[in-house]
């Protein structure tokens, strides 16, 4: 192999490795929790579920950015107008504008209802109330101040808490 061919091959290899690293760092952009005015802009004031509309509890709403203009928005709603049967499994809304994974299970783009059951599961339903996804939640006994709804960013993704139970949300 001629010297200029060796230099060309080494340069091309280095360029490919550099481009791969740059692409990997862009695609692995860390998820962040949204706050302040951006949160207020993203969260709907009410949500339709199973034939009724309920106002959002803004103090119990949160959102996360999973990449450039990719969001997951969650919030508890006032379910006082719902039947006891619906209130038993529906707590709030879960909106995602891109496919996500919840504890490794795929959830497509859409608007959903959710609820955490007493047996440690998170249930996701379509807006007609049909169960779409059920995943096991983890109980975080070390969480100092449990809240009705909370999102935190971790290395694994976004932890979505209801009280001490959480699931991990990641980009799909």
C-alpha positions in Angstrom: 0.0 0.0 0.0 1.3 3.4 -1.0 2.0 6.0 1.7 -0.8 8.4 0.5 -3.3 5.5 0.6 -2.4 4.7 4.2 -2.9 8.4 5.1 -6.2 8.5 3.2 -7.4 5.3 5.0 -6.4 6.6 8.4 -8.0 10.0 7.9 -11.2 8.4 6.6 -11.3 6.1 9.6 -10.8 8.9 12.1 -13.5 11.0 10.4 -16.0 8.1 10.6 -15.2 7.5 14.3 -15.5 11.2 15.1 -18.9 11.5 13.2 -20.2 8.4 15.0 -19.3 9.8 18.4 -20.9 13.2 17.6 -24.1 11.5 16.3 -24.3 9.3 19.4 -24.0 12.3 21.7 -26.8 14.1 19.9 -29.1 11.2 19.9 -28.5 10.5 23.6 -29.5 14.0 24.7 -30.4 13.8 28.4 -34.0 14.1 29.4 -35.0 17.1 31.4 -37.9 18.1 33.5 -39.7 21.3 32.4 -40.6 24.0 34.8 -42.0 27.5 35.1 -43.6 29.3 32.1 -42.7 26.5 29.7 -44.6 24.0 31.9 -47.7 26.3 32.1 -47.6 26.6 28.3 -47.5 22.8 27.8 -50.1 21.5 30.3 -53.7 21.6 29.2 -56.2 23.2 31.5 -58.6 20.2 31.3 -58.6 16.7 29.9 -61.3 14.5 28.2 -61.6 10.9 29.3 -64.3 8.4 28.9 -67.0 10.9 27.9 -66.2 13.6 30.4 -63.9 16.5 30.8 -62.2 17.3 34.0 -60.0 20.3 35.1 -56.3 19.8 35.5 -54.8 20.1 39.0 -51.9 22.4 37.9 -50.1 21.9 41.2 -50.0 18.2 40.3 -48.8 18.5 36.7 -45.4 18.0 35.2 -43.7 17.6 31.9 -40.4 16.3 30.6 -38.4 17.1 27.4 -37.0 13.9 25.9 -35.1 15.5 23.1 -35.5 18.4 20.7 -39.2 19.3 20.8 -40.3 15.9 22.2 -42.4 16.0 25.4 -44.2 13.9 27.9 -46.9 15.8 29.8 -48.7 14.3 32.8 -51.2 15.7 35.3 -53.8 14.7 37.8 -57.3 15.8 37.2 -60.3 16.6 39.5 -62.2 13.3 39.2 -65.0 14.4 41.5 -67.5 14.3 38.6 -66.6 10.8 37.6 -68.3 7.7 38.9 -66.6 5.8 41.7 -65.8 3.0 39.3 -63.8 5.3 37.0 -62.1 7.1 39.9 -60.8 3.8 41.2 -58.4 3.4 38.2 -58.2 6.8 36.6 -56.1 9.6 38.2 -54.9 11.8 35.4 -53.6 12.2 31.8 -50.5 11.1 30.1 -49.7 12.8 26.8 -46.7 12.0 24.6 -45.9 13.6 21.2 -43.6 10.8 20.3 -43.3 7.1 21.0 -41.9 6.4 24.5 -41.1 3.4 26.7 -42.5 3.0 30.2 -40.3 0.5 32.2 -39.2 -0.8 28.8 -42.7 -1.3 27.4 -43.5 0.7 24.2 -46.3 3.3 24.2 -47.1 5.1 20.9 -47.7 8.8 20.4 -51.0 9.8 21.9 -53.2 11.1 24.8 -54.0 8.6 27.5 -55.5 8.3 31.0 -53.4 6.7 33.7 -53.7 5.3 37.2 -51.5 3.6 39.8 -53.2 0.6 41.5 -52.8 -0.5 45.1 -51.0 -3.6 43.9 -48.1 -1.7 42.5 -49.0 -1.3 38.8 -49.4 1.6 36.5 -52.2 1.3 34.1 -52.4 3.3 30.9 -55.8 3.6 29.1 -56.9 5.1 25.8 -59.4 8.0 26.2 -62.3 5.6 25.9 -61.1 3.8 29.1 -59.7 0.7 27.4 -56.5 -0.6 29.0 -53.5 -0.2 26.7 -50.5 -1.0 28.9 -49.9 -2.2 32.4 -46.4 -2.1 34.0 -45.1 -2.8 37.5 -44.2 0.3 39.5 -41.2 0.5 41.9 -41.8 1.7 45.5 -39.2 4.3 46.5 -39.1 4.0 50.3 -36.3 6.6 50.5 -38.2 9.4 48.8 -38.2 12.1 51.5 -41.2 14.1 50.5 -43.7 12.0 48.4 -46.1 14.1 46.4 -49.2 13.2 44.5 -47.3 13.6 41.2 -43.6 14.3 40.5 -41.1 13.9 37.7 -37.4 13.7 38.2 -34.5 13.2 35.7 -32.1 10.4 36.3 -29.4 8.6 34.2 -31.9 5.9 33.2 -34.6 8.4 32.1 -37.5 10.3 33.7 -38.9 8.9 36.9 -42.6 9.5 37.0 -43.9 9.3 40.6 -47.3 9.1 42.1 -46.7 9.3 45.8 -43.8 6.8 46.4 -44.5 4.6 43.4 -42.6 5.3 40.1 -42.0 4.1 36.6 -39.2 5.1 34.3 -40.0 6.9 31.0 -37.4 6.9 28.2 -37.5 7.9 24.5 -38.3 5.1 22.2 
